Amino acid sequence: MSFQTIASESEAPNKLTLSDNGVLRRTEYHQPSAWGDYFLSNLSNILEEDSVLKKLEELKEAARSMFVAAEKHSDKLCLIDSIQCLGLSYHFEDEINEILDQIQNSAHVDEEDEEDLYIIALKFRLLRQQGFPVSCEIFNKFTTESGDFKESITKDEKGLLSLYEASHLRMKGESIMDEALEFTTTQLEAMAMDSTSPFSQEAKYALKWPIYKTLSRFMTRHYISLYHNNPTKNDNNILLTFAKLDYNSLQKLYQRELGELSRWWNDSKLKEKLPFARDRVVESYIWALGIYYEPKYSSARTLLAKIIALITLIDDMYDCYGTLEELQLFTNTIGRWDMNCIEELPNYMKVLYEAILKIYEGTIQDMCMDNNIPYAFDYAKEGIIRQCKLYMVEAKWFNEDYVPTIEEYMKVSATSIGLYAVASIAFLSIGNIVSEEIFQWVQGNPMLHKASEVASRLVNDIVSHKFGQERCHVTCSIECYMEQYGVSKEVAIAELKKQVDEARKEIIEDYIKRGKFPRVIHDDGPNFARVTDFYYKERDGFTFANTETKHLIALILTDPMPI
């Protein structure tokens, strides 16, 4: 199910226990929060000093002047790439869009750039990232008549890195981009092992964390360090200083938001009243931060984190603790959306039901009215009701020991990953730029969201499969595929990885076709998939957050960049 699901080898398996009212329940041990009250106890010095704010404004204007100074297309592309990788693009959205639009519509190509693999691949990536259509045929000049990439480009390590990053923005039917990814991956693997290569460390990082698939703030942290330590990158002290100060300034904002979030979490007493569930409020915040990192979305981010934390509790209740009869009662009750129905529920469900209605009927409804989008509340409410109904189907599968077909499984469990419930909250909280047409669009599960759900679900399942088998969890896509086609686990995983690749191609394709809605609306699906990739890179880092996950989150939230 969503935002979750698997136990680590070091965790106790789930077991049957007798509750206070004599009900036999499945329970399991979850690691306690990796953060405790850290963000409540470290609030004394997180306001930004006026001198720093003044310096940030000065550096921002100095950086803005670089757009004017850059004359050649290649200089402009390199500047945009640096600004995006260093996490500064939100300051210059208009400038970046204007330049990329000009480059997209210009027939002019600087003569010295025509054969420059680095620049051509960079242009391709930046345009597609921004949603501009650009043909993959621009890479034909680097291939032989048989379609293979020329041996000569293997000596261009900088160009190979650029082509590798560009190849992650491939669409269906683009065989040259499929070949580019395979070819450059092989080259980067060799580069990463070559200690004499100036790009060895960069190649090693890119193989694990390609730019397009990586959580924005995590990527920013890496590239600031890369620019600081690499003389070939650190040729613009203004941008580097700006990036460091900006990173630390946003980090303080995030810490203030987490202080507010932690206070809400503690005041709710949910972790004490629902001890069977995961306490993952900081990890939920990272999920929200991955969708919207910009400072102007502070309120949206905090609200979204609260909803994701609640969905995690709901998930654990359906996944393990509740009996089938109780879960059906809860599903029916939340569908009626009436606080007067609360007395019908068991005590532990009353706590969760009350918390859900309190935040929806309070904060969320108020935000809808403040943003003059009252209709948005019904979509948000539908999102959480739909989430519970999907969990109910999965709970029935488990209780009936039913293994669905892979198609039946994905129809339910790809959706239960939670993107619709998250998007309905995200959209209503970003202000009055949204319309009812946007909510109708997301309600219809467009390809951009459907593909993001498929990629997220399968990435989750592939990483989580081993430990899910050891526990009493609903079957996952791997078991469904094995059962339906009579193949081994290895064959099933290989096939599902292909489906992940296909889903990511569909994300790119639909993103480029996005039409008239603001770009921020279309970013939530791909960003959701990026957070999934962050948490489920090698293991379930959301559930088992005391491992590498804590270190990665600390880089984003608590460890400032040295100036």
Sequence and secondary structure as in RCSB ss.txt:
>XXXX:A:sequence
MSFQTIASESEAPNKLTLSDNGVLRRTEYHQPSAWGDYFLSNLSNILEEDSVLKKLEELKEAARSMFVAAEKHSD
KLCLIDSIQCLGLSYHFEDEINEILDQIQNSAHVDEEDEEDLYIIALKFRLLRQQGFPVSCEIFNKFTTESGDFK
ESITKDEKGLLSLYEASHLRMKGESIMDEALEFTTTQLEAMAMDSTSPFSQEAKYALKWPIYKTLSRFMTRHYIS
LYHNNPTKNDNNILLTFAKLDYNSLQKLYQRELGELSRWWNDSKLKEKLPFARDRVVESYIWALGIYYEPKYSSA
RTLLAKIIALITLIDDMYDCYGTLEELQLFTNTIGRWDMNCIEELPNYMKVLYEAILKIYEGTIQDMCMDNNIPY
AFDYAKEGIIRQCKLYMVEAKWFNEDYVPTIEEYMKVSATSIGLYAVASIAFLSIGNIVSEEIFQWVQGNPMLHK
ASEVASRLVNDIVSHKFGQERCHVTCSIECYMEQYGVSKEVAIAELKKQVDEARKEIIEDYIKRGKFPRVIHDDG
PNFARVTDFYYKERDGFTFANTETKHLIALILTDPMPI
>XXXX:A:secstr
 TT     TTS   EEEE TTS EEEE      SSTTHHHHT TT S  HHHHHHHHHHHHHHHHHHHH  SHHH
HHHHHHHHHHTT GGG HHHHHHHHHHHHT     GGGTT HHHHHHHHHHHHHTT    GGGGGGGB TTS B 
GGGGG HHHHHHHHHHHTT  TT HHHHHHHHHHHHHHHHHHH TT TTHHHHHHHHHS GGGS HHHHHHHHHH
HHHH TTT   HHHHHHHHHHHHHHHHHHHHHHHHHHHHHHHHTHHHH TTS   HHHHHHHHHHH  SGGGHHH
HHHHHHHHHHHHHHHHIIIIIS HHHHHHHHHHHHHT GGGGGGS HHHHHHHHHHHHHIIIIIHHHHHHTT TT
HHHHHHHHHHHHHHHHHHHHHHHHTT    HHHHHHHHTGGGSHHHHHHHHHHTS TT  HHHHHHHHT  HHHH
HHHHHHHHHHHHHHHHHHHHTT    HHHHHHHHHT  HHHHHHHHHHHHHHHHHHHHHHHHT TTS HHHHHHH
HHHHHHHHHHTSSS TTTSTTSHHHHHHHHHHT     
